[in-house]
Amino acid sequence: MNGFPSTPASLGGLAARLHARWGRALAGPDLLKAVEDGSGIPPPAAGFPNPAAAQKQAAVDTIAELADLASRLDRDSAAGAYLEWHLLRFWLEDLGVLLRHCLEPLPPAELQALLIASPDLPPLPPELWQARTGGAAAALLPPVACRPAVVAIFTELDRDRDGFGAAARLDRFFLEELAARAAACPEALRPAAVELAGLQLDIFNLGVALRNAAWFHLPPDRVRGLLAASGCSRMTPAALDALAELADPRRLPREIPSLYRRTLDGAASPEMAEPRLLELLLARARRRFYALHRPGWSVAAYPVLRQVERLNRTRLAEGMRLGLAPEALRNLLVGAPYP
């Protein structure tokens, strides 16, 4: 493995490679063209009328690219650990499918369509999909470093049968560790890594609180236990307490940072809030990625850009399958420019 490219020239070379890759991504004018006439969709998005297949292919492509990026760094370094943790997001997504499967068994064909199962991720034994309880599934998880935290989430599932809470705890675990690794990054990456990790963590907390207020109505103490905390976050303890007590998704309490209150002003539901928050995340990631003379920021922001592109590929495939008009399809996508 190569060491972390600490010199301006070597780090600049890696950033230049990422800029060239992003120039070929499904974003900006290419995304608009895909919305308008279905052309300009680079492989592998084209030819996948099944949204699940498109989602899986987009994930596999993103994993391969991030694994290649991580391989250019020393994975034992703080920067390598930060990038490698982005890969684990996909493995945890497969575990999220397993959580659902333990609560409501899925047909084998649907299960296989949902699983990513990339060779760049820790392997999951086939016996896992026969498990019908969280405890049985936990006993079969491979011996990866994060296994104890994941085992605890699966064990709690047997006790409370709360799919919403289990999925939230899985996301919280990923995001809190991402924030810790961002804070440990070298100075060349740290400002961008910390801002974007904190923003993702805050978006998660807002999503949990808004969905609970709209649909689940769990008591505040239960919600507070699902919310993530980190020094990277803009949320104070008082803001988290206020989110836990949120009863009306249309009214964010004054303790919430003004950035989020402005972003969500007029959003009457979680479905309206999510695209606004993702647009905010994309805008901040782009700003860091394209900052002049800051190649480390490009490296830190790139996984976020790829994650948004992956989401757009999936939604584009779903919208085209449904035959949505360009205007409706554009509203599904993050960062789609208007003509």
C-alpha positions as CSV (number, residue, x, y, z in Angstrom):
1,M,0.0,0.0,0.0
2,N,1.1,3.5,-0.6
3,G,1.5,5.9,2.3
4,F,-0.7,8.9,2.7
5,P,0.3,11.4,0.0
6,S,1.4,14.2,2.3
7,T,3.2,16.4,-0.2
8,P,1.2,19.0,-2.1
9,A,2.3,17.5,-5.4
10,S,1.3,13.9,-4.6
11,L,-2.0,14.9,-2.9
12,G,-2.7,17.2,-5.8
13,G,-2.2,14.3,-8.2
14,L,-4.7,12.2,-6.4
15,A,-7.2,15.1,-6.3
16,A,-6.7,15.6,-10.1
17,R,-7.6,11.9,-10.6
18,L,-10.8,12.4,-8.6
19,H,-11.7,15.5,-10.5
20,A,-11.3,13.6,-13.8
21,R,-13.5,10.8,-12.5
22,W,-16.2,13.2,-11.3
23,G,-16.2,14.8,-14.7
24,R,-17.5,11.5,-16.1
25,A,-20.2,11.2,-13.4
26,L,-23.9,11.4,-13.9
27,A,-24.2,14.9,-12.6
28,G,-24.9,18.5,-13.7
29,P,-25.7,18.8,-17.5
30,D,-25.5,15.0,-18.0
31,L,-28.1,14.5,-15.3
32,L,-30.3,17.1,-16.9
33,K,-29.9,15.4,-20.3
34,A,-30.8,12.1,-18.8
35,V,-34.0,13.6,-17.3
36,E,-35.1,15.3,-20.5
37,D,-34.6,12.5,-23.1
38,G,-33.1,9.4,-21.4
39,S,-29.9,9.9,-23.3
40,G,-26.5,10.7,-21.8
41,I,-26.8,8.0,-19.1
42,P,-23.4,6.4,-18.9
43,P,-23.1,2.7,-18.2
44,P,-24.1,1.0,-15.9
45,A,-27.2,3.0,-15.3
46,A,-28.4,2.4,-18.9
47,G,-30.1,-0.9,-19.5
48,F,-31.4,-1.5,-16.0
49,P,-35.2,-1.1,-16.1
50,N,-35.4,-2.8,-12.7
51,P,-34.6,-0.2,-10.0
52,A,-33.2,-2.8,-7.6
53,A,-30.7,-3.9,-10.3
54,A,-29.8,-0.3,-10.9
55,Q,-29.3,0.3,-7.2
56,K,-27.1,-2.7,-6.8
57,Q,-25.0,-1.9,-9.8
58,A,-24.6,1.7,-8.7
59,A,-23.5,0.5,-5.3
60,V,-21.0,-2.0,-6.7
61,D,-19.5,0.7,-8.9
62,T,-19.2,3.1,-6.0
63,I,-17.6,0.4,-3.8
64,A,-15.0,-0.4,-6.4
65,E,-14.1,3.2,-6.9
66,L,-13.8,4.0,-3.2
67,A,-11.8,0.8,-2.6
68,D,-9.4,1.9,-5.3
69,L,-9.2,5.3,-3.7
70,A,-8.5,3.8,-0.3
71,S,-5.9,1.5,-1.8
72,R,-3.9,4.6,-2.8
73,L,-3.6,5.5,0.9
74,D,-2.2,3.7,3.9
75,R,-5.3,2.1,5.4
76,D,-3.6,2.2,8.8
77,S,-3.4,6.0,8.5
78,A,-6.1,8.3,9.8
79,A,-7.0,9.4,6.2
80,G,-7.1,5.8,5.0
81,A,-9.3,4.8,8.0
82,Y,-11.7,7.7,7.1
83,L,-12.1,6.6,3.5
84,E,-12.3,2.9,4.4
85,W,-15.2,3.6,6.8
86,H,-17.2,4.9,3.8
87,L,-16.9,1.4,2.3
88,L,-18.5,-0.1,5.4
89,R,-21.6,2.0,4.8
90,F,-22.5,-0.6,2.1
91,W,-21.9,-3.6,4.3
92,L,-24.2,-2.0,6.9
93,E,-26.8,-1.5,4.3
94,D,-26.8,-5.3,3.7
95,L,-27.2,-5.7,7.5
96,G,-30.1,-3.4,7.3
97,V,-31.8,-5.7,4.8
98,L,-31.1,-8.6,7.2
99,L,-32.8,-6.6,10.1
100,R,-35.9,-6.3,7.9
101,H,-35.6,-10.0,7.0
102,C,-35.6,-11.0,10.7
103,L,-38.8,-9.1,11.3
104,E,-40.6,-10.0,8.1
105,P,-39.0,-12.7,6.0
106,L,-38.4,-11.7,2.4
107,P,-38.8,-14.0,-0.6
108,P,-35.4,-15.3,-1.8
109,A,-35.5,-13.5,-5.1
110,E,-36.3,-10.2,-3.5
111,L,-33.7,-10.7,-0.8
112,Q,-30.9,-11.4,-3.4
113,A,-32.0,-8.3,-5.4
114,L,-31.6,-6.1,-2.4
115,L,-28.2,-7.4,-1.2
116,I,-25.1,-5.7,-2.5
117,A,-22.7,-8.5,-1.6
118,S,-19.6,-6.9,-3.2
119,P,-16.2,-8.7,-3.1
120,D,-14.7,-5.6,-1.6
121,L,-16.9,-6.0,1.5
122,P,-16.7,-8.5,4.4
123,P,-18.5,-11.7,3.3
124,L,-21.8,-12.6,4.8
125,P,-22.4,-16.4,5.1
126,P,-25.4,-17.7,3.2
127,E,-26.7,-19.2,6.5
128,L,-27.5,-15.7,7.6
129,W,-30.5,-15.5,5.4
130,Q,-32.0,-18.5,7.2
131,A,-31.9,-16.7,10.5
132,R,-35.3,-15.7,11.8
133,T,-34.2,-13.9,15.0
134,G,-31.7,-11.1,15.6
135,G,-29.8,-13.3,18.0
136,A,-29.5,-16.1,15.5
137,A,-28.3,-13.7,12.8
138,A,-25.8,-12.0,15.2
139,A,-24.2,-15.4,16.0
140,L,-23.4,-15.8,12.3
141,L,-21.8,-12.4,11.6
142,P,-18.2,-12.5,10.5
143,P,-15.4,-11.4,12.9
144,V,-15.0,-7.8,11.8
145,A,-13.9,-5.0,14.1
146,C,-17.3,-3.5,14.4
147,R,-19.0,-6.8,15.2
148,P,-19.8,-6.1,18.9
149,A,-21.7,-2.9,18.1
150,V,-23.7,-4.7,15.4
151,V,-24.4,-7.7,17.5
152,A,-25.9,-5.5,20.2
153,I,-28.3,-3.9,17.6
154,F,-29.4,-7.3,16.4
155,T,-29.9,-8.6,20.0
156,E,-32.0,-5.6,20.9
157,L,-34.3,-6.4,17.9
158,D,-35.4,-9.6,19.5
159,R,-36.4,-7.7,22.6
160,D,-38.3,-4.7,21.2
161,R,-39.2,-5.8,17.6
162,D,-38.7,-2.2,16.6
163,G,-37.5,-2.1,13.0
164,F,-37.4,1.7,12.9
165,G,-35.2,1.9,16.0
166,A,-32.9,-0.9,14.9
167,A,-32.3,0.7,11.5
168,A,-31.7,4.1,13.2
169,R,-29.2,2.6,15.6
170,L,-27.3,1.0,12.7
171,D,-27.1,4.4,10.9
172,R,-26.1,6.1,14.2
173,F,-23.3,3.7,14.7
174,F,-21.9,4.4,11.2
175,L,-22.2,8.1,11.4
176,E,-20.7,8.5,14.9
177,E,-17.7,6.5,13.9
178,L,-17.5,8.4,10.6
179,A,-17.4,11.7,12.6
180,A,-14.7,10.3,14.9
181,R,-12.6,9.3,12.0
182,A,-13.1,12.6,10.2
183,A,-11.9,14.5,13.3
184,A,-8.8,12.3,13.4
185,C,-7.9,13.1,9.7
186,P,-4.7,15.0,8.9
187,E,-5.1,18.7,8.6
188,A,-5.1,18.5,4.8
189,L,-8.5,16.6,4.9
190,R,-9.9,17.5,8.3
191,P,-11.9,20.7,7.7
192,A,-13.9,19.2,4.8
193,A,-14.2,15.7,6.4
194,V,-15.4,17.2,9.7
195,E,-18.0,19.5,8.1
196,L,-19.4,16.8,5.8
197,A,-19.5,14.1,8.5
198,G,-21.2,16.5,10.9
199,L,-23.7,17.5,8.2
200,Q,-24.6,13.9,7.5
201,L,-25.0,13.2,11.2
202,D,-27.3,16.2,11.6
203,I,-29.4,15.2,8.6
204,F,-29.8,11.8,10.1
205,N,-31.0,13.3,13.4
206,L,-33.4,15.5,11.7
207,G,-34.7,12.6,9.6
208,V,-35.3,10.4,12.7
209,A,-37.1,13.2,14.5
210,L,-39.3,14.2,11.5
211,R,-40.3,10.6,10.7
212,N,-41.1,9.9,14.3
213,A,-43.2,13.0,14.6
214,A,-45.1,12.2,11.4
215,W,-45.5,8.4,11.6
216,F,-44.1,6.5,14.6
217,H,-44.9,8.7,17.7
218,L,-42.3,7.1,19.9
219,P,-41.9,8.8,23.3
220,P,-39.1,11.4,23.7
221,D,-36.8,9.2,25.7
222,R,-36.9,6.5,23.0
223,V,-36.2,9.0,20.3
224,R,-33.4,10.6,22.3
225,G,-31.7,7.2,22.5
226,L,-31.7,7.0,18.7
227,L,-30.1,10.3,18.0
228,A,-26.4,10.6,17.2
229,A,-24.0,12.9,19.0
230,S,-20.6,14.2,17.9
231,G,-18.3,17.2,18.2
232,C,-18.6,17.5,14.5
233,S,-22.3,18.3,14.8
234,R,-23.9,21.7,14.8
235,M,-26.5,20.3,17.2
236,T,-26.2,21.2,20.9
237,P,-27.5,18.8,23.6
238,A,-30.5,21.2,23.9
239,A,-31.2,20.9,20.2
240,L,-31.1,17.1,20.4
241,D,-33.5,17.2,23.4
242,A,-35.8,19.4,21.4
243,L,-35.7,17.1,18.4
244,A,-36.6,14.1,20.6
245,E,-39.7,16.0,21.8
246,L,-40.7,17.1,18.3
247,A,-44.4,16.5,17.8
248,D,-45.2,18.5,14.6
249,P,-42.9,18.0,11.6
250,R,-43.9,21.4,10.2
251,R,-42.5,23.3,13.2
252,L,-38.8,22.9,14.1
253,P,-38.0,24.2,17.6
254,R,-35.8,27.3,17.9
255,E,-33.0,25.3,19.4
256,I,-32.3,23.8,16.0
257,P,-29.4,25.6,14.2
258,S,-30.7,28.3,11.9
259,L,-29.1,26.7,8.8
260,Y,-31.5,23.8,9.1
261,R,-34.5,25.9,10.0
262,R,-33.9,28.0,6.9
263,T,-33.4,24.9,4.8
264,L,-36.6,23.3,6.0
265,D,-38.8,26.4,6.1
266,G,-42.2,25.4,4.7
267,A,-41.4,21.7,4.5
268,A,-44.6,20.0,5.8
269,S,-43.4,16.4,5.8
270,P,-40.4,14.2,5.9
271,E,-40.8,13.6,2.2
272,M,-40.4,17.3,1.6
273,A,-37.6,17.7,4.0
274,E,-35.3,15.0,2.7
275,P,-34.5,16.5,-0.7
276,R,-33.8,19.9,0.8
277,L,-31.3,18.4,3.2
278,L,-29.7,16.4,0.5
279,E,-29.4,19.5,-1.7
280,L,-27.6,21.2,1.2
281,L,-25.3,18.2,1.6
282,L,-24.5,18.2,-2.1
283,A,-23.8,21.9,-2.2
284,R,-21.4,21.8,0.7
285,A,-19.6,18.7,-0.7
286,R,-19.2,20.5,-4.1
287,R,-17.9,23.6,-2.4
288,R,-15.2,21.6,-0.6
289,F,-14.5,19.4,-3.7
290,Y,-13.8,22.4,-5.9
291,A,-12.0,24.6,-3.4
292,L,-8.8,26.0,-5.0
293,H,-5.5,24.8,-3.7
294,R,-7.1,22.4,-1.3
295,P,-6.6,18.9,-2.8
296,G,-7.2,17.2,0.5
297,W,-10.7,18.6,0.6
298,S,-11.4,17.0,-2.7
299,V,-10.3,13.7,-1.3
300,A,-12.5,14.1,1.8
301,A,-15.6,15.3,-0.2
302,Y,-15.4,12.7,-3.0
303,P,-17.2,9.8,-1.2
304,V,-20.2,12.2,-0.5
305,L,-20.5,13.2,-4.2
306,R,-20.4,9.5,-5.2
307,Q,-23.1,8.6,-2.7
308,V,-25.4,11.3,-4.1
309,E,-24.7,10.1,-7.6
310,R,-25.6,6.6,-6.6
311,L,-28.9,7.8,-5.2
312,N,-29.6,9.7,-8.4
313,R,-28.9,6.6,-10.6
314,T,-31.4,4.6,-8.5
315,R,-34.1,7.2,-8.6
316,L,-33.5,7.8,-12.3
317,A,-34.1,4.1,-13.0
318,E,-37.2,4.1,-10.9
319,G,-38.6,7.2,-12.5
320,M,-38.0,6.0,-16.0
321,R,-39.5,2.6,-15.2
322,L,-42.7,4.4,-14.0
323,G,-42.6,6.6,-17.1
324,L,-42.5,9.9,-15.2
325,A,-42.5,13.2,-17.1
326,P,-39.2,15.1,-17.0
327,E,-40.5,17.6,-14.4
328,A,-41.6,14.9,-12.0
329,L,-38.4,13.0,-12.6
330,R,-36.3,16.1,-12.0
331,N,-38.0,16.5,-8.6
332,L,-36.8,13.1,-7.5
333,L,-33.1,13.9,-8.2
334,V,-30.6,15.7,-6.1
335,G,-28.7,18.5,-7.8
336,A,-30.5,18.2,-11.2
337,P,-30.2,21.6,-12.8
338,Y,-33.1,23.3,-14.5
339,P,-32.8,24.2,-18.2
